[in-house]
């Protein structure tokens, strides 16, 4: 798959996470363990991001470094929401979702779009 396609696919996949988290909060049940969600190299984008197909020169770029950091932050924040769901703390989970998660998710999407545009 082309570089731009991988990033585009990831933007969509990470957008779906908000719905998954909201469903988990509303139902009180998560479909994943917080410890698994925290792993930024387990999702398809993370596997690609850390995988061998990205050249060293690209890995050295500021865009790559920014996306990699924000992607890790995204997973850590999503795992915090899942932890709150597991503890039955819906109000804290919602506060994280609307606050920190929203901020990190927006920053990640923007960084991925910037990186995608820089490839042309």
BAVO-639702 format. One line per field, with one value per residue (C-alpha): x, y, z; residue in three letters. Coordinates in steps of 0.25 Angstrom, whole numbers. Each point is the difference from the previous one (the first is absolute). Layout:
! BAVO-639702
px (X,...)
py (Y,...)
pz (Z,...)
code (ALA,...)
END
This chain:
! BAVO-639702
px (0,5,5,-11,-10,5,-1,-14,-4,5,-7,-13,3,4,-13,-8,6,-8,-13,6,4,-14,-7,9,-3,-15,-1,10,8,12,3,15,10,6,14,-2,-6,12,9,3,7,-12,-10,2,5,10,5,3,5,11,1,12,-7,2,14,10,0,-16,2,10,-10,-8,-13,3,5,-12,-10,7,-1,-14,-4,6,-7,-13,1,4,-12,-10,5,-3,-14,-1,6,-11,-11,6,-1,-14,3,-8,1,16,-1,-9,9,13,-8,-4,13,13,-4,-7,13,10,-9,-2,15,3,-9,6,14,-4,-6,12,9,-8,0,15,2,-5)
py (0,14,9,10,-11,-6,14,2,-13,2,14,-7,-12,9,8,-12,-1,11,-8,-12,7,7,-13,-6,11,0,-16,-1,-10,1,-9,0,0,14,-7,-4,13,7,-7,10,-11,-10,7,-1,14,-2,-13,8,12,-9,-9,-2,7,14,5,5,14,1,-5,11,11,9,-5,-14,3,8,-10,-11,7,5,-14,-6,11,-3,-15,4,9,-10,-10,10,1,-16,0,9,-8,-13,8,4,15,5,15,-1,-8,10,12,-7,-3,14,7,-7,-10,10,9,-12,-6,14,2,-14,2,13,-5,-12,9,9,-12,-5,13,1,-13,6)
pz (0,-3,11,-2,1,13,6,-5,4,14,1,-2,9,12,-3,3,14,6,-4,7,12,1,-1,10,10,-3,1,12,-8,-8,-12,3,12,4,0,-15,-4,6,-10,-12,-8,0,-9,-15,-1,12,-7,-13,8,7,-12,-10,-12,5,-5,11,-7,3,14,2,-4,10,-6,3,14,3,-5,7,14,-2,-4,13,8,-7,4,14,1,-6,10,12,-5,-1,15,4,-6,7,13,-3,0,-11,3,0,-13,-6,5,-6,-13,-2,6,-2,-10,-9,1,-3,-11,-7,1,-6,-11,-4,1,-9,-10,0,-2,-11,-7,1,-7,-14)
code (UNK,UNK,UNK,UNK,UNK,UNK,UNK,UNK,UNK,UNK,UNK,UNK,UNK,UNK,UNK,UNK,UNK,UNK,UNK,UNK,UNK,UNK,UNK,UNK,UNK,UNK,UNK,UNK,UNK,UNK,UNK,UNK,UNK,UNK,UNK,UNK,UNK,UNK,UNK,UNK,UNK,UNK,UNK,UNK,UNK,UNK,UNK,UNK,UNK,UNK,UNK,UNK,UNK,UNK,UNK,UNK,UNK,UNK,UNK,UNK,UNK,UNK,UNK,UNK,UNK,UNK,UNK,UNK,UNK,UNK,UNK,UNK,UNK,UNK,UNK,UNK,UNK,UNK,UNK,UNK,UNK,UNK,UNK,UNK,UNK,UNK,UNK,UNK,UNK,UNK,UNK,UNK,UNK,UNK,UNK,UNK,UNK,UNK,UNK,UNK,UNK,UNK,UNK,UNK,UNK,UNK,UNK,UNK,UNK,UNK,UNK,UNK,UNK,UNK,UNK,UNK,UNK,UNK,UNK,UNK)
END
